[in-house]
Amino acid sequence: MTTIAIVDYGMGNLRSVAQAVRAAAPEADVRVTADAADLRAAERVVLPGQGAMPDCMQALNDSGLREAVLEAARSKPMLGVCVGEQMLFDWSAEARTPGGRTPGLGLLPGGVVRFDLENRLQPDGSRFKVPQMGWNRVRQRRAHALWAGIPNDSFFYFVHSYYVQPENPDDIAGETDYGGLFTCAVARDNIFATQFHPEKSARTGLQLYRNFVDWKP
């Protein structure tokens, strides 16, 4: 039986993520856990995140799970979700002090920036709103096992004001257009991460979780 650990460091939509993974893979042993030993023992790890990047990083550091997460990222399939994707990068412009930066985990080179859409209009004449909330199409930048069975330009659900900017274009797995193209999915080796919420994205989101369970990087 495949064991999947969902990292409980006090932040993230844990129950919804766990329910979605269980629905996508009812045969798997899915555990929401704050125990580093569980992360080390699990075959796959999901790193969720919700809210502000400084709060998520602080909570992860305070939880004592940071090193276990870094170990997992080096050795087993890992899926980052929402702020869990942003945390994988070097830094975020979302900080407690104006003009400051919040350090991330440094697993992927690049940073996290805020939408700059002030006074920009959508095609229907309405203003772009930040945060972006709702369904948007995801363009698959390259083939990947986690896109299996998911048509290109499928809709996924977003709630965010910040997005990642990878330094390496090869790390970009998916893009979305909201006032311009931005990266909404990244992949490198055994890591895949999304800005959108698969657990809120109906059938396509469940397919992505199913693909993660079956993934053999």
N, C-alpha and C positions, 0 to 999 in steps of 0.2 A: 504494500500500500504506500502510495506517495505521501510524504509528510510535507505540509506547507505551513510555514510560520509567518503570521502577520504581525509585524513589529508594533507592540503596544508601548510607546514611550510617552503616552499621555496626550497625543495630538493625532487627529485624523479621524475619518469617518469609518471607524473600525468595524462596527456591526454591519454596515451596508456592504463593505468590502468582503467580509467573511461570508455573508449570506450569498453574495454573487459568486464567489469562488466555489462555495459548496454546491450552488445550483449548477454551475458549469462543470464541476467535477465531483459528483456525489460519492465516487469511490475513494476520494482522497481523504486523508486525515488533516483537517484544517484547524490550526490552533492560533488564537489570538493570545500572544504571550509577551510578558515583560521579563522573561527569564533568559539570560544570555545562553544558558545551557541548551534551551529549546532551539534557539537560532542556530547554534553549532550542530545540533543533531538533525535539524530539518534538511530535507533534500532541496527545498526551494524556499525563497524568502520574498515577501511582499513588503515594501516600505511605503506606507501611505503618508499623507501629510495634508493638513488643512489649516487655514488661518494665515498668520504672518510668519515669514521665514525666520526672523530673529527668535520668535517664540518657539518655533519647531526645533531650531538648532539648540537653543538653550535647554529645552525639554529632553532632547536626545542626549546631550552631554550630561545632564543631571541624572538621567535614568540609569547610567552605567552601561548602556547598550551600544555606545558608539563603536567600540573596538570589535564587538561581535558583528555589527553591521558591516564594518570594513572587511572583516574576515570573510563574511558571506559573499561580499561583492567580488572578492578575489577567487572564490572557489566554487560557487554554485549559481544556478540561475536566480537572478534577482529582478523583480519588477517594481519600479518606482511609479507612484501615482500622485499627480497634482504637485503639491509642494514637495512630495517625496521625489519627484523628478528634479525639481530645482535644487534640492539639497545635495544632489550628486555632483554639482559643479563647484568651481573654485570660490565664487563669491556671488552675493546678491546686492543689488542697489537698494533693496528693501532693508532699511537699517533703523536703529533707534535714534540716530543722530542725523540731521540733514547733511547730505553729501557724503555720508559714511557708507561703509560696506559691511555686510555680514558674511563671515567666512563660511563656506560650505565644506563638504567632505573631500573635495578635491579629487574625485574619482574620474571626472571628465573635465577637460580643459574648456574654460569659457565662463560666462557669467549670466546673471539674471537681471533683466531690465524691465522697467514699467512701460506700458503702452503710452505713447505720446500722440494722442488723438484729439487734443483740444481744438474746438471749432471745425473739426473735420466732419463732413456730411456723408451719409450713406447714399446709395443710388436713389432711394426713395425720398431723399431730402431731410431725413431725420438725422440727428447727431449721433455719432458713435458714442456709446456709453462705456464707461470704465467703472467697475469691472465688466468684462464681457460675460454675459450670463445667457446660456441657452445652447441650442443645437447649431453645429457648424460642420461643414464638410471637411474631411481630412484627405489630403492628397498624399498618397504613398510615394515617397521619394525613391525608394529602392525595395527590392524584394526582401522579405524577411519571413521567418517561420511564424511570427506572431500575426502576420497579415493573412495567413492561410484562411481561405473561405470568406474573406471580407472584401467585397468589391471596392476598387479605388473610388474615392470621393464619397464614401459612406459618411453618414452623420454620426457624430459623437457629441456628448454633452460637456460644456465648459462652464466653469465659474472661476475667473481669475483676473487680476490686474497686472500681473507680471508674467514674463515668459523667458525661456532660456535662449541664449545666443552662443551656440557651440563655436569654439575656435576652429575645429576640424570639420569641414563639410561632410566628410565621410561618416560622421556620427549622426547625421540627420536622417531619420527614418520616415518622418511625416511632417507635413506643413499644412497650415490653415490660413485662409485669407480673412483678416479683420483689419481693415484700413491698410492693408499690405500683407504680404506673406510673412509668417513667423513660424518658427520651429515648434511643433507640438508633440513630437515623438522622437526619441533618440535611441540609438542602439550601438553597443560596442561589445564584442565578445559575448560574455554571459550576462550582460546587463541590457535591459530594455526598460524604457520609462516613457510615460505619457503625461502631458499637461491636462488632457481631458480625463473625465471620470468614467472608466469602463463600467463601474457598478451602477451608474446612472444612465447608461447608454443602450438599454434594452438588449435586443438580440445580438447586435454587433459587439457590444461590450462583453456579453457572456461568451461569445466566440473567441474574443481576444484572451479572456481568462482561460478558456479551454485550451487554446493554443499554448499558453504559458505552461500549463500543466504537462502538455505533451512535448514541449520544446527540449531538444537535446543539442545545446550549443557545443 
